[in-house]
Amino acid sequence: MDLERDQQRARRKAVSAQERERRRDANAQPKGRARTAATRRRGAELEDAILEAGWDVLVEDGYPGFTYEAVAARAGTSRPVLYRRWPQREDLLVATVKASWRPIPRPNTGNLREDAITYLIAAAAARASMITVLSVQLMEYFRATGTSLSELRETLRPPDQLTPFEEIVARAVERGELPRQERSTRVVNLPFDLLRHDLLMTLRPTSEESIAEIVDDIWLPLLGVQ
């Protein structure tokens, strides 16, 4: 157990450092700075500050440290303010993740291969930090709730929306690049699943060469594209 705790701490430190580096690269201002009591915020401004503070707490302390007290202190507000908006800790957690989860544009280049590669390159750049944070820092959350990263991801996607690769394949079918037939959901979504695995194993963006291998050597042959 001590070894496992040490490993989790090491992963959390790596994720926290990675997130700080991502912010520096994006020239982003640090989020969640404590506000003075004299600073009065309401509505969307207050909610944004709380969710930014929540993300900082999650990145630095993981799910065990993600408490109403910690988030309120980081946001410079009070616990009752959080309780009124998010009665359950899990509600606050999902809202925090959703606020930081930015959709990735779905390309429409007119070519199946180019759509797939373009999307994966964008996803590797945008999701490397997010996926590692969620996987490492929410390990205790997934254990406590009996859920998974995949299930959490489903709550972030608008209802009834196709996955990116379901949309990419559907467009290819409409263009006549692929025959109109039933396809396994697992096969259709395989490129992103492989990308996510690579991100988790390396804790850094996947190279364009590896992305091309995923598409050209694995996915397209499974779809019957020569």
C-alpha positions, 0 to 999 in steps of 0.5 A: 500500500505504501508503494502504491501511495508513493506511485500515486503521489509521483503521478500527481506531481508529474501531472501537476507539472505537466499542467503548469507547463501547458499553461506557460506554453499557452501564455495563460494566467494562473487560475484560481487566485484567491480573491479578497473579501472586498471583491464581490462577484456574482453570477457567471463571473463567480461561477467561472472563478469557482470552477477555475479554482476547482480545476487547480485543486483537482490538478494539484491535490487529486480527488482526495483533496477536492473538497468544498473547503479547498475549492472555496478557499482557492476561489476566495468565497464561502462553502455555502456559495458552493453548496447552493450551486452544487449540492453534492461533491460529485456535482461540483467535480463534473461541473469543474471538468466540464468547464475545462473540457474544450471540444475539438473541431471535427475536420471535414477535408473531404478525405477519410484519411485526412479527416482522421489524421487531422483530428488525432493531431488536434486531439493529441495536442489538446487532450494530453494534459486533460486525459492524464489529469483525469486518469491520475487525479481521479483514480480515487473517484473512479474507485469510490463511484465504481465508474470509469473515465469512459463514463465520465467522458460520456457525461461531457458529450452532448446527448445523442451526439455522434463521436468524432470518428462516428461522424468522420466515418458517416461522412466518408460513407456519404462521399462514397469512400466507404460502403454503407454497412454495419460497423462495430462501434469499437472499430469505428472509434479505435483511433481515439482509443489507441491515441488515449492509450498512448497518451496515458502510457507516455504522459505527452502528446503522441507524435504525428508518425505514431498517429499515421501508423494508427490510421494507416496500419491499423484503422484503415485496413480494418475498415477495408480501405486499401 
